[in-house]
Amino acid sequence: MAKQNSVKIKLESTAGTGYYYVTKKNSKTMTDKMVIKKYDPVARKHVEFKEGKIK
């Protein structure tokens, strides 16, 4: 059976609120850590979210 390309990751807020998103990432095409700007409802503004592992 073939190995799946997509891996579940956790995008954690850099604002320090503890808020996070869970999404999938293709590990073969995106080899570096994902950093994306998204809305943090706790901080009530757009901040950067950095990739972390799901435990």
Summary of the structure (lengths in Angstrom):
residues: 55
radius of gyration: 12.5
end to end distance: 24.9
largest distance: 44.3
contacts: 118
relative contact order: 0.36
helix: 0%
strand: 53%
